[in-house]
Amino acid sequence: MKRLIAGLGTLLLLVGMAKGELRIFNWSDYIPEEVLVEFERRYDVRIVYDTFEAPEAMMAKLQAGGAREYDLVVPPDYYVAEMARAGLIQPLDPDRIPNLKNLYPEFQNPDYDPGNRYSVPYQWGTTGIAYRADEVERPVDSWGVFFDPAQYQGPFLLLDEMRETIGAALKYLGYSLNDTDPAHLEEAKQLLIDAKRRGLGFAGSVEGRSRLLAGDAVVVHNYSGDIFQIQEEDDGIVYVIPKEGGTIWMDAVAMPAGAPHPDLAYAFLNFLLEPEIAAAISNYNYYASPVQAAEPYLDPELLADPAVYPPPEVRAKLEFIRDAGAALPLFDRIWTEVKAR
């Protein structure tokens, strides 16, 4: 679904912005180059664009000084509150982001960041299972493909992301992916250790989708849009939300506490919420847009795809990952023990 942005030449060129540099820290392969080029053209600036594969790496970089190096960063929803508490991101001035009005109502006051005080919604999707249909004996519909040896269908990769992967084990066990009961987390830990021994280990989303496409893995745990992108190259790859349910997530854009170019950062936040820009991003990466005003510009098959915009009965089984708060050290310990075994 990747395509060039149409009609950008008709957009108004805002004036009065000083020349300069905008530094962005985002996930890999998450925005079309044409969008970055359009912002550079419109504001006569240069964008320095760095990427990460896991939120832990993003957080570590900010804690090591990146909060004074980057103007914008794109954390998962459940990281926003933690980053705000740690003083790594700053409150936003909504008057400087008038295009917030373009969001769906449900995303104008999200649970993870009430009133969008610290962040602007960017893209949302789900986390589930992808597999090569021509190499499995039966359709995959359960997290058990990773956690139950009797459901093994071939070499598999789990996602190298702490809360997502512990959450998948918790969902398979019948618990909430936000469960903080130590006994339940120990159950999840053992499932993950056993799965690690039977499988190919853990991989970031880009590596996971690449190895699925190459045939090194038959089943992978991954983000919806990453899989939809490679389906263009191999229509035998299937993405499913497990019957036990899974994660619905929002990646958001936040401004680090020491952002060196806040004026340009605000301009970019507002730019992302323009209908045609928001649509161009979703048409490129095949994730759902939080911008309701983008609907007329979205590819019709994207907007109608139930895997992208899940129907109510599926949404009912999905959970946003919540900030772990005081339980975060417990998640960290479980994850460290899983990775070390």
ROGUPA-67198 format. One record per residue (C-alpha): x, z, y; residue number from 0. Coordinates in steps of 0.25 Angstrom, whole numbers. Layout:
{xx = X | zz = Z | yy = Y | resi = NUM} $
...
***
This chain:
{xx = 0 | zz = 0 | yy = 0 | resi = 0} $
{xx = 12 | zz = 0 | yy = 9 | resi = 1} $
{xx = 10 | zz = -10 | yy = 21 | resi = 2} $
{xx = 14 | zz = -12 | yy = 35 | resi = 3} $
{xx = 7 | zz = -6 | yy = 46 | resi = 4} $
{xx = -3 | zz = -16 | yy = 53 | resi = 5} $
{xx = -6 | zz = -15 | yy = 67 | resi = 6} $
{xx = 4 | zz = -6 | yy = 72 | resi = 7} $
{xx = 7 | zz = -15 | yy = 83 | resi = 8} $
{xx = -6 | zz = -12 | yy = 90 | resi = 9} $
{xx = -4 | zz = 3 | yy = 91 | resi = 10} $
{xx = -1 | zz = 8 | yy = 104 | resi = 11} $
{xx = 13 | zz = 11 | yy = 108 | resi = 12} $
{xx = 14 | zz = 25 | yy = 114 | resi = 13} $
{xx = 23 | zz = 27 | yy = 125 | resi = 14} $
{xx = 31 | zz = 38 | yy = 131 | resi = 15} $
{xx = 38 | zz = 43 | yy = 119 | resi = 16} $
{xx = 53 | zz = 45 | yy = 120 | resi = 17} $
{xx = 62 | zz = 37 | yy = 111 | resi = 18} $
{xx = 68 | zz = 45 | yy = 100 | resi = 19} $
{xx = 69 | zz = 49 | yy = 85 | resi = 20} $
{xx = 58 | zz = 54 | yy = 76 | resi = 21} $
{xx = 63 | zz = 61 | yy = 63 | resi = 22} $
{xx = 53 | zz = 62 | yy = 51 | resi = 23} $
{xx = 55 | zz = 69 | yy = 38 | resi = 24} $
{xx = 45 | zz = 63 | yy = 28 | resi = 25} $
{xx = 43 | zz = 60 | yy = 13 | resi = 26} $
{xx = 49 | zz = 48 | yy = 7 | resi = 27} $
{xx = 41 | zz = 35 | yy = 8 | resi = 28} $
{xx = 30 | zz = 41 | yy = 16 | resi = 29} $
{xx = 28 | zz = 32 | yy = 28 | resi = 30} $
{xx = 29 | zz = 17 | yy = 30 | resi = 31} $
{xx = 41 | zz = 13 | yy = 38 | resi = 32} $
{xx = 32 | zz = 5 | yy = 47 | resi = 33} $
{xx = 25 | zz = 17 | yy = 52 | resi = 34} $
{xx = 39 | zz = 23 | yy = 56 | resi = 35} $
{xx = 43 | zz = 10 | yy = 63 | resi = 36} $
{xx = 30 | zz = 10 | yy = 71 | resi = 37} $
{xx = 32 | zz = 24 | yy = 76 | resi = 38} $
{xx = 47 | zz = 20 | yy = 80 | resi = 39} $
{xx = 42 | zz = 8 | yy = 87 | resi = 40} $
{xx = 31 | zz = 14 | yy = 94 | resi = 41} $
{xx = 39 | zz = 26 | yy = 99 | resi = 42} $
{xx = 52 | zz = 19 | yy = 100 | resi = 43} $
{xx = 59 | zz = 30 | yy = 91 | resi = 44} $
{xx = 67 | zz = 31 | yy = 78 | resi = 45} $
{xx = 61 | zz = 38 | yy = 66 | resi = 46} $
{xx = 71 | zz = 45 | yy = 57 | resi = 47} $
{xx = 64 | zz = 47 | yy = 44 | resi = 48} $
{xx = 69 | zz = 56 | yy = 33 | resi = 49} $
{xx = 62 | zz = 58 | yy = 19 | resi = 50} $
{xx = 60 | zz = 69 | yy = 9 | resi = 51} $
{xx = 55 | zz = 69 | yy = -5 | resi = 52} $
{xx = 50 | zz = 84 | yy = -7 | resi = 53} $
{xx = 44 | zz = 94 | yy = 3 | resi = 54} $
{xx = 55 | zz = 104 | yy = -1 | resi = 55} $
{xx = 66 | zz = 95 | yy = 4 | resi = 56} $
{xx = 58 | zz = 92 | yy = 17 | resi = 57} $
{xx = 57 | zz = 107 | yy = 19 | resi = 58} $
{xx = 71 | zz = 110 | yy = 16 | resi = 59} $
{xx = 76 | zz = 100 | yy = 26 | resi = 60} $
{xx = 67 | zz = 105 | yy = 37 | resi = 61} $
{xx = 72 | zz = 119 | yy = 34 | resi = 62} $
{xx = 86 | zz = 114 | yy = 35 | resi = 63} $
{xx = 85 | zz = 109 | yy = 49 | resi = 64} $
{xx = 75 | zz = 97 | yy = 48 | resi = 65} $
{xx = 65 | zz = 104 | yy = 56 | resi = 66} $
{xx = 74 | zz = 101 | yy = 68 | resi = 67} $
{xx = 77 | zz = 87 | yy = 63 | resi = 68} $
{xx = 64 | zz = 81 | yy = 60 | resi = 69} $
{xx = 52 | zz = 78 | yy = 69 | resi = 70} $
{xx = 42 | zz = 76 | yy = 58 | resi = 71} $
{xx = 41 | zz = 80 | yy = 43 | resi = 72} $
{xx = 31 | zz = 78 | yy = 32 | resi = 73} $
{xx = 28 | zz = 90 | yy = 24 | resi = 74} $
{xx = 17 | zz = 92 | yy = 13 | resi = 75} $
{xx = 5 | zz = 99 | yy = 18 | resi = 76} $
{xx = 9 | zz = 112 | yy = 11 | resi = 77} $
{xx = 22 | zz = 113 | yy = 18 | resi = 78} $
{xx = 16 | zz = 112 | yy = 32 | resi = 79} $
{xx = 13 | zz = 127 | yy = 33 | resi = 80} $
{xx = 26 | zz = 131 | yy = 26 | resi = 81} $
{xx = 34 | zz = 123 | yy = 36 | resi = 82} $
{xx = 26 | zz = 129 | yy = 48 | resi = 83} $
{xx = 29 | zz = 143 | yy = 43 | resi = 84} $
{xx = 43 | zz = 140 | yy = 42 | resi = 85} $
{xx = 44 | zz = 134 | yy = 56 | resi = 86} $
{xx = 48 | zz = 121 | yy = 51 | resi = 87} $
{xx = 37 | zz = 113 | yy = 58 | resi = 88} $
{xx = 30 | zz = 115 | yy = 71 | resi = 89} $
{xx = 15 | zz = 115 | yy = 75 | resi = 90} $
{xx = 10 | zz = 102 | yy = 80 | resi = 91} $
{xx = 2 | zz = 99 | yy = 93 | resi = 92} $
{xx = -10 | zz = 92 | yy = 89 | resi = 93} $
{xx = -12 | zz = 86 | yy = 103 | resi = 94} $
{xx = 0 | zz = 78 | yy = 101 | resi = 95} $
{xx = -6 | zz = 72 | yy = 88 | resi = 96} $
{xx = -19 | zz = 66 | yy = 92 | resi = 97} $
{xx = -20 | zz = 58 | yy = 80 | resi = 98} $
{xx = -23 | zz = 70 | yy = 72 | resi = 99} $
{xx = -38 | zz = 66 | yy = 74 | resi = 100} $
{xx = -36 | zz = 55 | yy = 65 | resi = 101} $
{xx = -34 | zz = 64 | yy = 53 | resi = 102} $
{xx = -45 | zz = 66 | yy = 42 | resi = 103} $
{xx = -52 | zz = 79 | yy = 46 | resi = 104} $
{xx = -47 | zz = 86 | yy = 34 | resi = 105} $
{xx = -33 | zz = 84 | yy = 38 | resi = 106} $
{xx = -35 | zz = 89 | yy = 52 | resi = 107} $
{xx = -35 | zz = 103 | yy = 48 | resi = 108} $
{xx = -28 | zz = 104 | yy = 34 | resi = 109} $
{xx = -26 | zz = 117 | yy = 27 | resi = 110} $
{xx = -11 | zz = 115 | yy = 26 | resi = 111} $
{xx = -10 | zz = 114 | yy = 41 | resi = 112} $
{xx = -23 | zz = 118 | yy = 48 | resi = 113} $
{xx = -25 | zz = 109 | yy = 61 | resi = 114} $
{xx = -12 | zz = 101 | yy = 57 | resi = 115} $
{xx = -5 | zz = 111 | yy = 65 | resi = 116} $
{xx = 9 | zz = 108 | yy = 59 | resi = 117} $
{xx = 7 | zz = 94 | yy = 53 | resi = 118} $
{xx = 0 | zz = 81 | yy = 53 | resi = 119} $
{xx = -6 | zz = 75 | yy = 40 | resi = 120} $
{xx = 2 | zz = 63 | yy = 35 | resi = 121} $
{xx = -2 | zz = 59 | yy = 21 | resi = 122} $
{xx = -10 | zz = 65 | yy = 10 | resi = 123} $
{xx = -11 | zz = 62 | yy = -5 | resi = 124} $
{xx = -11 | zz = 69 | yy = -19 | resi = 125} $
{xx = -1 | zz = 72 | yy = -29 | resi = 126} $
{xx = -3 | zz = 68 | yy = -43 | resi = 127} $
{xx = 2 | zz = 60 | yy = -55 | resi = 128} $
{xx = 7 | zz = 46 | yy = -56 | resi = 129} $
{xx = 10 | zz = 39 | yy = -69 | resi = 130} $
{xx = 13 | zz = 26 | yy = -76 | resi = 131} $
{xx = 0 | zz = 21 | yy = -82 | resi = 132} $
{xx = 7 | zz = 12 | yy = -92 | resi = 133} $
{xx = 16 | zz = 23 | yy = -97 | resi = 134} $
{xx = 6 | zz = 34 | yy = -100 | resi = 135} $
{xx = -3 | zz = 36 | yy = -112 | resi = 136} $
{xx = -15 | zz = 40 | yy = -104 | resi = 137} $
{xx = -19 | zz = 42 | yy = -90 | resi = 138} $
{xx = -13 | zz = 54 | yy = -83 | resi = 139} $
{xx = -22 | zz = 64 | yy = -76 | resi = 140} $
{xx = -16 | zz = 77 | yy = -77 | resi = 141} $
{xx = -4 | zz = 86 | yy = -72 | resi = 142} $
{xx = -3 | zz = 88 | yy = -87 | resi = 143} $
{xx = 6 | zz = 75 | yy = -88 | resi = 144} $
{xx = 17 | zz = 84 | yy = -82 | resi = 145} $
{xx = 13 | zz = 97 | yy = -87 | resi = 146} $
{xx = 7 | zz = 96 | yy = -101 | resi = 147} $
{xx = 17 | zz = 90 | yy = -112 | resi = 148} $
{xx = 5 | zz = 84 | yy = -119 | resi = 149} $
{xx = 2 | zz = 75 | yy = -107 | resi = 150} $
{xx = 16 | zz = 70 | yy = -105 | resi = 151} $
{xx = 15 | zz = 55 | yy = -103 | resi = 152} $
{xx = 29 | zz = 51 | yy = -100 | resi = 153} $
{xx = 41 | zz = 55 | yy = -90 | resi = 154} $
{xx = 36 | zz = 62 | yy = -78 | resi = 155} $
{xx = 40 | zz = 67 | yy = -64 | resi = 156} $
{xx = 35 | zz = 79 | yy = -57 | resi = 157} $
{xx = 35 | zz = 79 | yy = -42 | resi = 158} $
{xx = 47 | zz = 86 | yy = -35 | resi = 159} $
{xx = 38 | zz = 94 | yy = -26 | resi = 160} $
{xx = 36 | zz = 109 | yy = -28 | resi = 161} $
{xx = 22 | zz = 112 | yy = -24 | resi = 162} $
{xx = 16 | zz = 98 | yy = -29 | resi = 163} $
{xx = 23 | zz = 100 | yy = -43 | resi = 164} $
{xx = 20 | zz = 115 | yy = -45 | resi = 165} $
{xx = 6 | zz = 112 | yy = -40 | resi = 166} $
{xx = 4 | zz = 101 | yy = -51 | resi = 167} $
{xx = 7 | zz = 111 | yy = -61 | resi = 168} $
{xx = -2 | zz = 121 | yy = -55 | resi = 169} $
{xx = -13 | zz = 111 | yy = -55 | resi = 170} $
{xx = -11 | zz = 107 | yy = -70 | resi = 171} $
{xx = -12 | zz = 122 | yy = -73 | resi = 172} $
{xx = -25 | zz = 123 | yy = -66 | resi = 173} $
{xx = -21 | zz = 130 | yy = -54 | resi = 174} $
{xx = -20 | zz = 127 | yy = -39 | resi = 175} $
{xx = -8 | zz = 119 | yy = -35 | resi = 176} $
{xx = -7 | zz = 130 | yy = -24 | resi = 177} $
{xx = -8 | zz = 142 | yy = -34 | resi = 178} $
{xx = 3 | zz = 153 | yy = -31 | resi = 179} $
{xx = 0 | zz = 162 | yy = -43 | resi = 180} $
{xx = 14 | zz = 164 | yy = -49 | resi = 181} $
{xx = 9 | zz = 163 | yy = -63 | resi = 182} $
{xx = 3 | zz = 150 | yy = -61 | resi = 183} $
{xx = 16 | zz = 145 | yy = -54 | resi = 184} $
{xx = 24 | zz = 149 | yy = -66 | resi = 185} $
{xx = 15 | zz = 141 | yy = -75 | resi = 186} $
{xx = 17 | zz = 129 | yy = -66 | resi = 187} $
{xx = 32 | zz = 131 | yy = -66 | resi = 188} $
{xx = 32 | zz = 131 | yy = -81 | resi = 189} $
{xx = 24 | zz = 118 | yy = -82 | resi = 190} $
{xx = 34 | zz = 111 | yy = -72 | resi = 191} $
{xx = 46 | zz = 116 | yy = -79 | resi = 192} $
{xx = 40 | zz = 110 | yy = -92 | resi = 193} $
{xx = 36 | zz = 97 | yy = -85 | resi = 194} $
{xx = 50 | zz = 96 | yy = -79 | resi = 195} $
{xx = 56 | zz = 97 | yy = -93 | resi = 196} $
{xx = 47 | zz = 86 | yy = -99 | resi = 197} $
{xx = 47 | zz = 77 | yy = -87 | resi = 198} $
{xx = 57 | zz = 70 | yy = -77 | resi = 199} $
{xx = 57 | zz = 81 | yy = -67 | resi = 200} $
{xx = 53 | zz = 80 | yy = -53 | resi = 201} $
{xx = 54 | zz = 69 | yy = -42 | resi = 202} $
{xx = 50 | zz = 67 | yy = -28 | resi = 203} $
{xx = 38 | zz = 58 | yy = -25 | resi = 204} $
{xx = 46 | zz = 46 | yy = -22 | resi = 205} $
{xx = 55 | zz = 47 | yy = -35 | resi = 206} $
{xx = 43 | zz = 50 | yy = -43 | resi = 207} $
{xx = 36 | zz = 38 | yy = -40 | resi = 208} $
{xx = 48 | zz = 29 | yy = -41 | resi = 209} $
{xx = 51 | zz = 34 | yy = -55 | resi = 210} $
{xx = 37 | zz = 32 | yy = -59 | resi = 211} $
{xx = 37 | zz = 18 | yy = -54 | resi = 212} $
{xx = 50 | zz = 16 | yy = -61 | resi = 213} $
{xx = 45 | zz = 21 | yy = -74 | resi = 214} $
{xx = 54 | zz = 33 | yy = -75 | resi = 215} $
{xx = 42 | zz = 42 | yy = -75 | resi = 216} $
{xx = 29 | zz = 40 | yy = -81 | resi = 217} $
{xx = 21 | zz = 51 | yy = -73 | resi = 218} $
{xx = 25 | zz = 57 | yy = -60 | resi = 219} $
{xx = 19 | zz = 68 | yy = -51 | resi = 220} $
{xx = 18 | zz = 62 | yy = -37 | resi = 221} $
{xx = 11 | zz = 60 | yy = -24 | resi = 222} $
{xx = 0 | zz = 50 | yy = -23 | resi = 223} $
{xx = 5 | zz = 41 | yy = -13 | resi = 224} $
{xx = 19 | zz = 39 | yy = -19 | resi = 225} $
{xx = 12 | zz = 34 | yy = -32 | resi = 226} $
{xx = 2 | zz = 25 | yy = -25 | resi = 227} $
{xx = 14 | zz = 18 | yy = -18 | resi = 228} $
{xx = 21 | zz = 15 | yy = -31 | resi = 229} $
{xx = 8 | zz = 10 | yy = -38 | resi = 230} $
{xx = 10 | zz = -2 | yy = -29 | resi = 231} $
{xx = 22 | zz = -5 | yy = -38 | resi = 232} $
{xx = 16 | zz = -1 | yy = -51 | resi = 233} $
{xx = 1 | zz = 0 | yy = -53 | resi = 234} $
{xx = 3 | zz = 6 | yy = -66 | resi = 235} $
{xx = 6 | zz = 19 | yy = -59 | resi = 236} $
{xx = -6 | zz = 29 | yy = -58 | resi = 237} $
{xx = -8 | zz = 41 | yy = -49 | resi = 238} $
{xx = -18 | zz = 52 | yy = -53 | resi = 239} $
{xx = -22 | zz = 65 | yy = -47 | resi = 240} $
{xx = -22 | zz = 74 | yy = -60 | resi = 241} $
{xx = -35 | zz = 80 | yy = -65 | resi = 242} $
{xx = -30 | zz = 94 | yy = -62 | resi = 243} $
{xx = -29 | zz = 90 | yy = -47 | resi = 244} $
{xx = -17 | zz = 90 | yy = -38 | resi = 245} $
{xx = -11 | zz = 90 | yy = -24 | resi = 246} $
{xx = -17 | zz = 84 | yy = -12 | resi = 247} $
{xx = -7 | zz = 84 | yy = 0 | resi = 248} $
{xx = -5 | zz = 81 | yy = 14 | resi = 249} $
{xx = 9 | zz = 77 | yy = 20 | resi = 250} $
{xx = 9 | zz = 81 | yy = 34 | resi = 251} $
{xx = 19 | zz = 78 | yy = 46 | resi = 252} $
{xx = 25 | zz = 90 | yy = 53 | resi = 253} $
{xx = 34 | zz = 92 | yy = 65 | resi = 254} $
{xx = 47 | zz = 101 | yy = 61 | resi = 255} $
{xx = 49 | zz = 112 | yy = 71 | resi = 256} $
{xx = 61 | zz = 107 | yy = 77 | resi = 257} $
{xx = 57 | zz = 92 | yy = 78 | resi = 258} $
{xx = 66 | zz = 85 | yy = 88 | resi = 259} $
{xx = 56 | zz = 75 | yy = 92 | resi = 260} $
{xx = 42 | zz = 81 | yy = 93 | resi = 261} $
{xx = 36 | zz = 71 | yy = 102 | resi = 262} $
{xx = 39 | zz = 59 | yy = 93 | resi = 263} $
{xx = 35 | zz = 68 | yy = 81 | resi = 264} $
{xx = 21 | zz = 70 | yy = 87 | resi = 265} $
{xx = 20 | zz = 55 | yy = 90 | resi = 266} $
{xx = 23 | zz = 52 | yy = 75 | resi = 267} $
{xx = 13 | zz = 62 | yy = 71 | resi = 268} $
{xx = 2 | zz = 56 | yy = 79 | resi = 269} $
{xx = 7 | zz = 42 | yy = 75 | resi = 270} $
{xx = 5 | zz = 46 | yy = 60 | resi = 271} $
{xx = -10 | zz = 49 | yy = 62 | resi = 272} $
{xx = -13 | zz = 35 | yy = 69 | resi = 273} $
{xx = -23 | zz = 28 | yy = 59 | resi = 274} $
{xx = -15 | zz = 16 | yy = 57 | resi = 275} $
{xx = -2 | zz = 23 | yy = 55 | resi = 276} $
{xx = -8 | zz = 33 | yy = 45 | resi = 277} $
{xx = -14 | zz = 22 | yy = 37 | resi = 278} $
{xx = -1 | zz = 14 | yy = 37 | resi = 279} $
{xx = 6 | zz = 27 | yy = 31 | resi = 280} $
{xx = -5 | zz = 28 | yy = 20 | resi = 281} $
{xx = -5 | zz = 14 | yy = 17 | resi = 282} $
{xx = 10 | zz = 14 | yy = 14 | resi = 283} $
{xx = 11 | zz = 27 | yy = 6 | resi = 284} $
{xx = -3 | zz = 27 | yy = 0 | resi = 285} $
{xx = -6 | zz = 42 | yy = 3 | resi = 286} $
{xx = -19 | zz = 46 | yy = 10 | resi = 287} $
{xx = -19 | zz = 47 | yy = 25 | resi = 288} $
{xx = -25 | zz = 59 | yy = 32 | resi = 289} $
{xx = -28 | zz = 50 | yy = 44 | resi = 290} $
{xx = -43 | zz = 47 | yy = 43 | resi = 291} $
{xx = -42 | zz = 37 | yy = 55 | resi = 292} $
{xx = -32 | zz = 29 | yy = 46 | resi = 293} $
{xx = -43 | zz = 25 | yy = 36 | resi = 294} $
{xx = -46 | zz = 11 | yy = 42 | resi = 295} $
{xx = -31 | zz = 7 | yy = 40 | resi = 296} $
{xx = -29 | zz = 12 | yy = 26 | resi = 297} $
{xx = -28 | zz = 3 | yy = 15 | resi = 298} $
{xx = -42 | zz = 3 | yy = 9 | resi = 299} $
{xx = -37 | zz = 5 | yy = -6 | resi = 300} $
{xx = -29 | zz = 17 | yy = -1 | resi = 301} $
{xx = -41 | zz = 24 | yy = 6 | resi = 302} $
{xx = -50 | zz = 21 | yy = -7 | resi = 303} $
{xx = -40 | zz = 26 | yy = -17 | resi = 304} $
{xx = -45 | zz = 39 | yy = -23 | resi = 305} $
{xx = -30 | zz = 42 | yy = -27 | resi = 306} $
{xx = -27 | zz = 42 | yy = -12 | resi = 307} $
{xx = -39 | zz = 48 | yy = -7 | resi = 308} $
{xx = -44 | zz = 56 | yy = -19 | resi = 309} $
{xx = -59 | zz = 58 | yy = -21 | resi = 310} $
{xx = -66 | zz = 72 | yy = -19 | resi = 311} $
{xx = -66 | zz = 76 | yy = -34 | resi = 312} $
{xx = -51 | zz = 73 | yy = -34 | resi = 313} $
{xx = -48 | zz = 80 | yy = -21 | resi = 314} $
{xx = -55 | zz = 92 | yy = -26 | resi = 315} $
{xx = -43 | zz = 94 | yy = -36 | resi = 316} $
{xx = -32 | zz = 92 | yy = -26 | resi = 317} $
{xx = -25 | zz = 103 | yy = -18 | resi = 318} $
{xx = -17 | zz = 103 | yy = -6 | resi = 319} $
{xx = -4 | zz = 111 | yy = -8 | resi = 320} $
{xx = -5 | zz = 124 | yy = 0 | resi = 321} $
{xx = 7 | zz = 131 | yy = 7 | resi = 322} $
{xx = 12 | zz = 141 | yy = -4 | resi = 323} $
{xx = 15 | zz = 151 | yy = 7 | resi = 324} $
{xx = 21 | zz = 164 | yy = 0 | resi = 325} $
{xx = 20 | zz = 157 | yy = -13 | resi = 326} $
{xx = 30 | zz = 147 | yy = -9 | resi = 327} $
{xx = 42 | zz = 154 | yy = -15 | resi = 328} $
{xx = 35 | zz = 155 | yy = -28 | resi = 329} $
{xx = 33 | zz = 140 | yy = -28 | resi = 330} $
{xx = 48 | zz = 138 | yy = -24 | resi = 331} $
{xx = 52 | zz = 146 | yy = -36 | resi = 332} $
{xx = 43 | zz = 139 | yy = -46 | resi = 333} $
{xx = 48 | zz = 126 | yy = -41 | resi = 334} $
{xx = 63 | zz = 130 | yy = -42 | resi = 335} $
{xx = 61 | zz = 135 | yy = -56 | resi = 336} $
{xx = 55 | zz = 122 | yy = -60 | resi = 337} $
{xx = 65 | zz = 113 | yy = -54 | resi = 338} $
{xx = 77 | zz = 122 | yy = -60 | resi = 339} $
{xx = 72 | zz = 121 | yy = -74 | resi = 340} $
***
